[in-house]
């Protein structure tokens, strides 16, 4: 009999259910004697032994369902070695619950922080296989993470819809896109929707260069300008600060987010009518797009194959359109960011898109 634990950790996204379904179907189609233990609310469930027994029926009809049937939560890696409020050793508790249930393997779906903890559990001797989930697409070792393409579609539609109202009123519109500390989501959605200016964390912006681009469009007869701004976008001035200086500055930050600061600065230096739109968590919600359904299913199937073969300690990813396995120790703690010299950035600039640099 195979006993498999499964959990989803960190922020939710589309195709988590599709990926879990892929794992379970690939295993149960090969072996009948399988027990699936679903840990609830991410690592919390593994720490406190909060789980539910699942059968194949639980994974029926969830291919198109967003979110996660197991629930999720954030358990920061930097706090994982610290005892909880009752003095419980969280790492030891996870290990004991794993052994108590006599698990053969733990399947973990998550992003960067999740993979750090997954690798820690591998180092502690647990059999672990992981799947790359995040709309940020910032996991090292894989060209794509599931949830990303659906989020690109949603963010693109949001910017598409802003075009008509921006044109009707002759306004400058800033659409703030998620993505945490990287700009993959904003870059792709911005290009797909024809944004005029794209601001991402990896390329610090100059507010005067942004205004120059708006002036240029106005002089050419354009009534409006669209900015796709990553939530982690940063000015050249702030990028030059030390981490300590920047942290101190942010203690007294007067804006809800960077988009509102940029809007305020544009108004101060020009007479443009500027508005801000924040799609927010809609980018993480709803049903996965067809690409993510297929992609997550492929990843899940490959994870199932690894488990059946007894190959543990890997993240399943994709490189050059082929599904691959990557050692967890090579993934954990590494961020895949956008290079300022990346071909996609150069191509975007050739199309006339400004990055505010």
N, C-alpha and C positions, 0 to 999 in steps of 0.2 A: 504493500500500500504506500502511496505517496501522500505526504501531508505538506500542504503548501500554505504559507501565510502570505497575505497581500495587504498593502496599505497605500493610500495616496496622501502625500504630504505637501505642505505649502499652499500657495494660492491655487484655486481650481482653474480649469480651462476646459475647452471643448476636446472631446475624444478620449478623455480618461476612461470612460465606460467602454468605449470601443476597444481600447488597448487591453483592458482587463478581460473583456470578452474574448479577444484574440488569444490571450494566454490560456485561459480556461478551456476554450473549445479545442485548441491544438493538443492540449494534454489529455483531456477526457475522450477525444476521438481516438487516441492511441492507447490509453489505459482506462479501464473501467473502475478500478479500485483507487479512487482519489478523494481526499478530503481537503476542502478549501476553507481556510480560516481568514475571515475578513476583519482586520483590525480597524476600529472606528476612530475617526478624527485624527488620522495620521499617526505620528509616532506616539501621541498620547495614548492611543489604544494599545500599542505594544508595551509602553511603560507600565500602564495600570491594568493590563490584562483585560481590556474591554474589547471583546470580539464577538462575531456572530458566525455561525456555521452556514456556509453557502453551498448551493447545489447548482447544477447546470441550468435549472429553471431561472435562477436569479440573474443569469446573464443572457436570458432570452429577451429580445425586444429592446435592448439598451444601446444598440449600435448607433442610433440617431439621437440618443439622449445626452444633453449637456451635463455639466457638473460631474459629481461622483457619487455613486450609490453608497460608498463607504464613509462619506463625509471627509473633511480635511481640516487641518489647522497648521499654524506655524510653530515649530519648536526650534528656535534659533540654535545653530551649531555652537556658537560661542558660549551658550549656557548649558550645553548638553552634559558637560562634566560637573556642573554645579548641582548639589543636592536640591530637591524641591523644598517647599515650605515645611514639609514634615521630616526633612532630613533624608529622604529616599535617594539612593544612588540610581540615577536614571539609566545609565548604561548597564549597570548590573541587573536592574529590573528588566530591561529589554532582553538581556541574555537569558535570564531565568524563565521568562515567559516563553521564549523560543524553545528552550529545552523542556520545559514542563509539557508543552503541547507536542513534543517530539517531532518538530518540523524538519522536513528535509531541505526546505529552501524558503527564503523570504523574498517575495517580489515587491519591489519598491518603485513607485511612480512619482517623479518629482523633478524639481529644478536644481539650481546650484547648491543651496543650503542642504537640501534633501540628500544630494549625492555626497556631500561631505560626511554626513552622519552615516549614510549607507556604507561608505568606505571604512569608516571607523568600526562599524559592526563586522565588516569583512576582516579587518585587522584583529578583531576580538575573537575570530574563529567561526563566525556564522556564515552559512551559505547564502549568498545574496546575488540576485539578478535585478538590474534596474532598467527602467524605461524613461526616455527623456521628454519630460512634459514642461512646457512653458510657452506663453505667447511671446516672450522676449527673444526667443531663439538664441540665447547666449550661452548654451552649454557647449563646452569644448569637446571635440571628438566626434561630433555629428554635424552634417551640413544643415540639418533641419530638426526641429523639435515639433511634436504634434501639439496642435492648438494655435501655432503661429499662423498658418495659412488662413484659418477661419478668422483670426483677429485682424489680419491684413484686409480680408474681405469686408469686415464690419467697419474698420477705420476708414477704408476707402469709400464705402458708401456714405459715411458721415461727411467726409470732405466733399464728395460729389454733390450732396444735397446742399451744402453751404454755397456752392458756386452760384446757384440761381438767385439766392437772396442777396449774396454779395454783389452780383451784377445788377440786380434790380435797384439796389440802394447806393451803389457806388462806394462800397465800404472795403476796408481792410479787415479780413477775418483771420483770426488765429484759431486753429483747431489743435488742441493738446492731445497727443497720442501717448499711450502707455508704453512700457518697455524698460522700466527701472533705470539701470545705469548704461544701457546700450541703445543704439539707434536703429536696429534692424527693422523693427515694426514701422517706425516713422518714415524711414527711408523708402521702404517698399510701398507703403500706403500713399506716401506723398508723391512718388513717381507715378503710381497707378492712377491717381486722381488728378494729375496735372497741377500739383501745387507749384507755386512760383518760387517759394522759399522753403527750404527744409533745414531745420535746426536740430542737430543731434549731439549727444554728450561728447562724442569723440572729436568733434570739430568746434571748438569754442567760437562764439560769434562776437562780432563787433556791431553794436547797435547802429552805428553810422552807415555801415555797409548795407544793413537791412533797409534803412531809409533810402539809401542811394538806389537800391533795386526797385523800391516802390515808386520813387521819382521817375526812374527810367521807364517803368511801365506806364505811368501817367502821361509822360511826354510822348509815348508811342500811341496814345489814344485808349489805353485800357482803363476802364472805370473802376476796377477792383483789383485786389491782390490777395492771394491765399497763402498763409503760412501754415505748414505742418510742423508743429513744435513738439519734440520729445519731452516727456515729463522731467527728464534728467538733463535737459539742455543747460549749458552754462556759458556765461560771458567770458571773454578773454581776461577781463579784470579779475573775476572770481577764480578762474583757472590758474592764475598766477599766484594765488594765495597758498600758504601751507595748509595742510589739513586742519591744524589747530586754529589758524586764523579764519578759515572758511567756516568751521564749526561755530566759532565764536560769533561770526557775523550772522549766521543763520538763526541764532538764538533770538535776535531782534528783527527777524524778517517780517516785513509788513504786508506781504502778499499771500494769497491762498496758494499760489504756485507760480512758477517761472513765467508762464504765459501772460499772467496779469501784470507782472513786472515789465515784460517786453511791451505790452500794450500801452502801459503808462509812459514808458520812455519814448515810444513813437509819438504819442499825443504831445508830450512835452516839447519834442523837437520838430513837430510838424502840425499841420491842421487837418490831418486825416481822421476820419471817423472809424475808430477801431473797435471791434467786438471780439469776444472770446467765447469759444464753444469747447466744452470738455465732455466727450462721449463717455469717459470713465469706464466703469466696470461692465458696460454693455459689450466691450471688446472681449471680455472673458466669458460672456454668457451665451446661452442659447445652443442650438443644435450645431454639431460640427459640419463643416462643408464636406462635399464628397472626397476631396483630396485627403483631408485629415482622417476621414473614416477608413479609407483604403490604407493610408500610411500607418495609422495606429494599429490596424488589424495585422499588417505585415510585421510590425515590430513585435506585437504580442505573439504572433505565430513563431517568430524566431526565438523569442524568450522561452516559449514552451518547448521548442526543440532543444535548447541548451539545458533546460531542467530535465528533460527526458534522458539526455546524454550524461547528466551529472556534471556539467561544466558551469562552474559558479565563479563569482567575482568579476562579472562583466556588465557593462551597459550595452544595450542593443541600440545601434544608431544607423545612420545612412551616410554613405560616401559615394559620390559619383553615381547616384541612383541605385546603388546596391546596398542591401541590408548587411551590416557588419556587427562584430562584437568588439568592444574596446575595454581593456582592463580598467577597472574602477580607479585604481591608483593613478592612472594617467588622466582621469577626468576630474576628480575631486579637487576643488579649490582653484580651478582654472576658468577664466572668463573668455568667451569668444566675442570680441567687440568688432566694430566696423573700423577698418583701417582708413585713414584719411587719403591713402594712396590706392584704395581698392578700385578695381576697374568699374564697378557700379557707380562709385562716386564720380569718377572721371567722366563716365558716360552721361550721368545726370547733369554735370556742369556743361557738357557739350550741347545738351538740350536747352541750355539757358537757365537752369535751376541754380539759384544762389544758396550757398550754405552759410552766408553771413560772415565769411572769412576773407 
